[in-house]
Amino acid sequence: MTLEVRDAVVRYGAITALHGISFEVRDGEIVTLLGANGAGKTTTLRMLSGLHGVSGGQILFEGQDVTKTPAHVFTTLGIGHVPEGRRIFSQMTVEENLEMGAFARKGSTTDDLERMYETFPILKERRKQLGGNLSGGEQQMLAIGRALMGHPRLLLLDEPSMGLAPMVVETIFRIIGEIREAGTTILLVEQNAAQALRLADRGYVLENGRIVLSDAADLLLTDPRVRAVYLGEGAES
């Protein structure tokens, strides 16, 4: 098992953002978290990368209790995080951004850079350009590539299609599938529920900080409740 979350509670002051959620991500899976804005999806990923503390419950990564692990240690454990909004270093070049993803590792990054340039050929063309001068799609590829430079065994992806043109979204989702095929387990937060469920193995639906539904992705894709709320289709009451 790659990840187990058991009864996790997260609070922002007096506000409870996650009400004892439990879920798992098995080795080699793509698991997607669905939910409206404010449901707790981004909070869940921030919790899993140590960016927000846990008020209760337990987080296990590959059987190890990482509940109280500081954020700067998570990368060394094998967890990569591509945050919402990409958060690249706009005043650094593409290559410098990628090298930052390997900051916790020792040794040469040459082979890893070449691997990223094979995965994202446009980044090789842009390698000397500042990150802030890239298009939205190129910045998203850079953010994913930067996370992969850390050799994660679990990759957390937060809204990778946000603000991108449909053709670029297709490319991003194809690359996500290729990353899984190469052996990386993925936890995906995505507003585009249809795309996410077509790519994922399983999914969980979050509402107001609680998991209200979970199933195989293909079954969620045909579930009337999911289709009505997240795919914009009518459903019988």
C-alpha positions as CSV (number, residue, x, y, z in Angstrom):
1,M,0.0,0.0,0.0
2,T,1.4,3.4,-1.0
3,L,-0.8,5.7,1.1
4,E,-3.3,5.2,3.9
5,V,-5.2,8.1,5.5
6,R,-7.1,7.2,8.7
7,D,-9.7,9.5,10.2
8,A,-7.7,12.6,9.4
9,V,-8.8,15.9,10.8
10,V,-7.5,19.3,9.7
11,R,-8.5,22.6,11.2
12,Y,-7.9,26.2,10.3
13,G,-8.3,27.9,13.7
14,A,-11.9,27.3,14.8
15,I,-12.9,26.0,11.3
16,T,-12.7,22.2,10.6
17,A,-11.7,21.7,7.0
18,L,-11.5,17.9,7.1
19,H,-13.8,15.9,9.3
20,G,-12.0,12.5,9.9
21,I,-11.5,11.4,6.3
22,S,-10.1,8.0,5.5
23,F,-8.9,6.7,2.1
24,E,-6.1,4.7,0.5
25,V,-4.0,4.8,-2.6
26,R,-2.6,1.4,-3.7
27,D,0.7,0.9,-5.4
28,G,0.6,1.9,-9.1
29,E,-2.8,3.4,-9.0
30,I,-4.2,6.7,-10.1
31,V,-6.8,7.8,-7.5
32,T,-8.8,11.0,-8.0
33,L,-10.4,13.2,-5.4
34,L,-13.5,15.0,-6.7
35,G,-15.5,17.8,-5.1
36,A,-16.7,21.3,-5.5
37,N,-14.5,24.3,-4.5
38,G,-14.1,24.4,-0.8
39,A,-14.8,20.7,-0.3
40,G,-11.3,20.0,1.1
41,K,-9.4,18.7,-1.9
42,T,-6.4,21.1,-1.8
43,T,-6.3,20.9,2.0
44,T,-6.0,17.1,1.7
45,L,-3.0,17.4,-0.6
46,R,-1.4,20.1,1.6
47,M,-1.9,17.8,4.5
48,L,-0.2,14.9,2.7
49,S,2.9,17.0,1.8
50,G,3.2,18.4,5.3
51,L,2.2,22.0,4.4
52,H,-0.7,21.8,6.9
53,G,-0.7,20.0,10.2
54,V,-3.1,17.3,11.2
55,S,-5.3,17.8,14.2
56,G,-6.3,14.1,14.5
57,G,-5.9,10.8,12.7
58,Q,-3.0,9.1,11.0
59,I,-1.2,9.2,7.7
60,L,0.8,6.2,6.6
61,F,3.2,6.3,3.6
62,E,4.5,2.8,2.5
63,G,3.6,1.6,6.0
64,Q,5.5,4.4,7.8
65,D,3.7,6.8,10.1
66,V,4.3,10.3,8.6
67,T,1.5,12.1,10.4
68,K,3.8,14.6,12.2
69,T,6.6,14.7,9.5
70,P,7.8,18.3,8.7
71,A,7.1,19.6,5.1
72,H,10.8,19.7,4.1
73,V,11.2,16.0,4.8
74,F,8.4,14.8,2.6
75,T,10.3,15.1,-0.6
76,T,13.1,12.9,0.8
77,L,10.5,10.3,1.7
78,G,9.4,10.0,-1.9
79,I,6.3,12.2,-2.1
80,G,6.1,14.9,-4.8
81,H,3.6,17.7,-4.9
82,V,2.5,19.8,-7.9
83,P,0.5,22.5,-6.2
84,E,-2.6,24.3,-7.5
85,G,-1.5,27.3,-9.6
86,R,1.9,25.6,-10.5
87,R,4.0,27.8,-8.2
88,I,7.1,27.7,-10.5
89,F,10.0,30.1,-9.9
90,S,9.2,32.8,-12.4
91,Q,12.6,34.5,-12.3
92,M,14.5,31.3,-12.7
93,T,15.1,29.5,-16.0
94,V,13.3,26.3,-16.9
95,E,16.5,24.3,-16.2
96,E,17.0,26.0,-12.9
97,N,13.4,25.2,-11.9
98,L,13.9,21.6,-12.8
99,E,17.2,21.4,-10.8
100,M,15.4,22.8,-7.8
101,G,13.2,19.7,-7.8
102,A,16.3,17.6,-7.1
103,F,17.6,19.9,-4.3
104,A,17.3,17.1,-1.7
105,R,19.3,14.6,-3.7
106,K,23.0,14.2,-4.1
107,G,24.9,13.7,-7.3
108,S,24.5,14.8,-10.9
109,T,21.1,15.8,-12.3
110,T,22.2,15.3,-16.0
111,D,20.4,12.1,-16.6
112,D,17.2,13.3,-14.9
113,L,17.2,16.5,-16.9
114,E,17.5,14.5,-20.1
115,R,14.6,12.3,-19.0
116,M,12.5,15.4,-18.3
117,Y,13.3,16.8,-21.7
118,E,12.3,13.5,-23.3
119,T,9.0,13.6,-21.5
120,F,8.4,17.3,-22.1
121,P,10.3,18.2,-25.4
122,I,9.0,21.8,-25.3
123,L,10.9,22.3,-22.1
124,K,14.1,21.4,-23.8
125,E,13.4,24.1,-26.4
126,R,12.7,26.6,-23.6
127,R,15.4,25.5,-21.1
128,K,17.2,28.8,-21.0
129,Q,14.0,30.9,-20.8
130,L,12.6,32.3,-17.6
131,G,9.7,30.3,-16.1
132,G,7.5,33.4,-16.0
133,N,7.7,33.7,-19.8
134,L,6.2,30.3,-20.4
135,S,2.6,29.7,-21.4
136,G,0.2,28.2,-18.9
137,G,0.6,24.7,-20.4
138,E,4.3,25.0,-20.4
139,Q,4.4,26.1,-16.8
140,Q,2.2,23.1,-15.8
141,M,4.6,20.8,-17.6
142,L,7.5,22.5,-15.8
143,A,5.8,22.1,-12.4
144,I,5.2,18.4,-13.0
145,G,8.8,17.9,-14.3
146,R,10.2,19.7,-11.2
147,A,8.3,17.3,-8.9
148,L,9.5,14.3,-10.9
149,M,13.1,15.4,-10.5
150,G,12.8,14.3,-6.9
151,H,12.1,10.7,-8.0
152,P,8.7,10.5,-6.1
153,R,7.0,7.2,-5.6
154,L,3.7,9.1,-4.9
155,L,2.9,12.2,-7.0
156,L,0.2,14.6,-5.7
157,L,-1.3,16.6,-8.5
158,D,-3.6,19.6,-7.7
159,E,-5.8,20.8,-10.6
160,P,-3.3,20.2,-13.4
161,S,-5.8,21.3,-16.1
162,M,-6.8,24.5,-14.5
163,G,-6.9,27.4,-17.0
164,L,-5.6,25.4,-19.9
165,A,-6.9,25.1,-23.4
166,P,-8.6,21.8,-24.2
167,M,-5.8,20.6,-26.5
168,V,-3.2,21.3,-23.8
169,V,-5.4,19.5,-21.2
170,E,-5.4,16.4,-23.5
171,T,-1.6,16.5,-23.6
172,I,-1.3,17.0,-19.8
173,F,-3.6,14.0,-19.1
174,R,-1.7,11.8,-21.6
175,I,1.5,12.7,-19.8
176,I,0.0,11.8,-16.4
177,G,-1.0,8.4,-17.8
178,E,2.6,7.9,-19.0
179,I,4.0,8.9,-15.6
180,R,1.9,6.2,-14.0
181,E,2.9,3.6,-16.6
182,A,6.5,4.4,-15.7
183,G,5.8,3.3,-12.1
184,T,4.7,6.4,-10.2
185,T,1.6,6.2,-8.1
186,I,-0.7,9.3,-8.4
187,L,-3.2,11.1,-6.3
188,L,-5.1,13.5,-8.5
189,V,-7.3,16.5,-7.6
190,E,-9.2,17.7,-10.6
191,Q,-12.2,19.8,-11.4
192,N,-12.6,18.1,-14.8
193,A,-14.3,15.1,-13.3
194,A,-14.9,13.3,-16.6
195,Q,-11.3,13.5,-17.6
196,A,-10.1,12.5,-14.2
197,L,-12.4,9.5,-14.0
198,R,-11.5,8.3,-17.4
199,L,-7.9,8.3,-16.4
200,A,-8.1,7.0,-12.8
201,D,-8.5,3.6,-11.3
202,R,-10.6,4.7,-8.3
203,G,-12.1,7.9,-7.0
204,Y,-13.4,9.5,-3.8
205,V,-15.9,12.3,-3.6
206,L,-15.4,15.0,-1.0
207,E,-18.2,17.3,0.3
208,N,-17.7,19.8,3.0
209,G,-14.6,18.0,4.3
210,R,-16.2,14.5,4.3
211,I,-15.8,11.6,1.9
212,V,-19.4,10.9,0.8
213,L,-18.8,8.4,-2.0
214,S,-16.0,6.1,-3.2
215,D,-15.9,3.5,-6.0
216,A,-14.0,2.3,-9.0
217,A,-13.6,5.2,-11.5
218,D,-15.7,3.6,-14.2
219,L,-18.6,3.1,-11.8
220,L,-18.3,6.7,-10.5
221,L,-18.4,7.9,-14.1
222,T,-21.8,6.3,-14.6
223,D,-23.2,7.0,-11.1
224,P,-26.2,9.3,-11.4
225,R,-25.2,11.4,-8.4
226,V,-21.8,12.1,-9.8
227,R,-23.2,12.8,-13.3
228,A,-25.7,15.2,-11.9
229,V,-23.4,17.2,-9.6
230,Y,-20.0,16.9,-11.3
231,L,-20.6,16.2,-14.9
232,G,-23.4,18.7,-15.4
233,E,-26.1,16.1,-16.4
234,G,-29.6,15.6,-15.1
235,A,-30.3,12.7,-12.8
236,E,-33.5,11.1,-11.6
237,S,-34.2,11.8,-7.9
